[in-house]
Amino acid sequence: MHPLIAQAKLLAYDLDGTLIDSVPDLAKAVDQVLIDLEREPAGITNVRQWVGNGSEALIKRALCNDVKGDQLLKSNDPLFEQAHQLFFQHYDRCKGQQTRCYQGIFPLLECAQEAHLTQVLITNKPYRFVPEILSALKLEPFFAMVIGGDSLPEKKPSAYPLLHVCRVLNIDPSQAVMIGDSITDINAGKAAGFKTIAVRYGYDHGIPVDQCGADLVVDSLAELV
């Protein structure tokens, strides 16, 4: 087991782009929203660059066709509100259809479980979608806690959800590791005082994870076993 893992008491994982590739289903839902609004579909390549900051950011980026769309469109914009609700409807129907686990995740999850390390999931995905996906992919038994993007007042890159987990589980942040695929996860981990591990295969928002300041960058979670 890698020293960063062996010295930890808590492993916190991101979901989309870290444990699962959900972009095919997300892109299907986003494209259907755009079609409903009589716009051109975005396509999977664009959606892959837009995910990771929650559904609000995803839909704003899709409406603006811009990775900075979440900074350009307000949450009280009627078009956004309509599109966001449409997204919930469409994703609720297609979630899990083409979503798959990345290779290499189960060796780490199982090894950490056998070593009695506490494992939690901290995702920016709306919580309503998470339990069914975890159950379908046989991930649910590994996690002592699951935090969604709307479970708490703040989400990543805020340290709030990470520190909340530490408080509830009575684990010092210095004994925790945040594992994710983007600067959102790494910044949240660093702000919370966690060690940080980034994976190269996920959704990096156009910022290579090697440039995000993580304590360790890997090509597969299996490298940590």
N, C-alpha and C positions, 0 to 999 in steps of 0.2 A: 504493500500500500504506500502511495506517495506520502512523504512527510507532512505536507499540508493537510492531508486527509487524516492521517494517523494521529496528529496532534489536536484534532478538532473534536468537539462534543456535538456540534450542530452543523449539518449541511443543508443549505437553503438553495433550492433550484428554481430557475426560471422554467417556463413550460414551452411556449412556442419558440422554435428555433434552437432550443437546448435539449429538450427531451423528445419533442415531437415536431414533425414537419406538417403543419396544418395549413400551409399556404394554398394548396389546391382547393380545399373547401372554402377558405376565406375568399379566395379570388372568385370562386363561383358565386358566392353570396354578394360580393361587391359588384360584380358585373351585372347581376340581376337587378340590383338597386339602380345602377346607372341606366340599364335598359328601361326599367319602369319609369325613370325620369326623362326618357327619350334622349339619352346621351350615349356616346360611344363607350363600349366596354373598355376597362382599363387593361385587362390581361394579367396573366400570372407574374410576368417579369416585373411590372410596376408594383403590383401588390406586395411582392416579396420585399421591396424596398420600403414599403409603408407600414408594415406590421411591427409590433413590439411596444407601442405606447398606449395600448388600449383601443377599444372600438371607436371612441369619439375621435381620436387622432386619425385612425384609419379612414373613417368616413369623410372627415374634413379634407384629408389628403386626396382621397378619390374624387371628391367634388371639385377640388381645385386642380386636379391632375398634377400635384406638386408635393414633394416630400415635406415642404414647409407649410402646407395647407392648414395644419393645425394652429399655426400662428396667424393665418390670414382670415379665417372664418370664425365667427363667434358662436358660442354654444346656444345662444338664444335666437340664432338665425332660423327663420321658419323652414327654409330649404334643408338645413342641416337636421333639424328636428324630424322632419318627414323622412329624410334619407336614413337617419339613425334607426328609426322604428322599422322601416322596411328591411334594414340589414338584420335586425334581431329576428324578424319573421323568416327571412330567407336562410340565415345561418342556422336557425333552430331546426330547419328541415334537412340541411345538408351536412351539418357538423358530423365529423367522424366517417363520412363516406369514403374519403380518400386520405384521411389523416393517418400517418404511420409513425411509429417510434424510430428514432435514429439508431443505427447500429452502434453497439458499444455502451449503451446506457445501462443495460441490465447487469453486467458484471460489477459496475460500481454500486448500483442500488442494492444488489444482493450482498456484496462484500461489506458495505457499510451497515446493512441490517444485521448481518452475522456478528459484526464487531460491536453491536449495540449502540451505534451512533444514531442520534435523533435526526430524522430527515423531514424537511418541510418543503412545501411548494409555495412560492410567492410569484404570482403571475399578474400581469396587467389585464388579462382577459376577464370580461365580466363573469362573476362567479356562477351565474345561472347555467353557463355552458360547460363548466369544468367537471363536475362530478360524473356526468354521463361519459365524457371522453376518457377520464381516468379509469372508469370501470371497464369500458370497452377495450382499452389497451392494457388492462391488467396492471395498472400503475397504482391504483388506490391503496393497496395494503402497505405500501412503503412509507406513507406520509402520516406523521403525527398531527400535522396541521396543514390546512389548505387555505391560502389567502388569495382572494380575487382582486381585480382592479377596483371593484366597487365595494369591497368588504369593509374598508376603513376610510377615514376622512382623506387620506393621502395615499398615493401609489408611487411606485418607482418612477423616476430616479430619487424620490424622497427616501430618506432613511427610515421613515415612520413605520412602514410595515415590517421591516427587518427588526427594528428595536421592539416593536410590539410583540413579535414572536419570542424574542429573548426574554422580555418581561414575563410573559405567560409561562414559558418553560423554565424560567429561572436559570438561564444560561448567559454567561458573560459574553458580550460581543467579540471580545478578543479570542474566544474559543469557537468562533463560528466562521464558516466559509460560504460566500455567495458564489454560485456557479451559474453563468449566463452566457449569452451570445452577442451582447451589444453593450455600447457605452452606457445605456440606461441601467443595466444590471450592475456594471462595474462601478459607476458613480454612486449608485445606491449602497453597494457594499462598502465602498471606501468611506462614504459619509457616516455609515453606521459603525465603523470600526471593525468590520469583518475583513478577513483575508478574502481575496478575490481570484477566481479562476474563470477564464474566458475560453469558449470553444470557437474554432474558426469556421465551422460549417453552417452556422445559422444565419440570422437576418441582422446584418451589421449596420443598417441604415446608411450605407455608403461610407462609414468610418471603419476601416480595418481594425479588428479587435487587438491586433498587435500594437496599435497606437493608443489604446485606451488606458494604459497604466495598470493593467491587471498584474497580480503577483505571479501568475502563471498562465500561459496560453497553450492549449492542446488541440490536436486534430481529432481526438476521440476521447470520450470519458473513460474508455477502457484503459487508457494510459495511466489513470490514477489508481488503478488496482495494484 
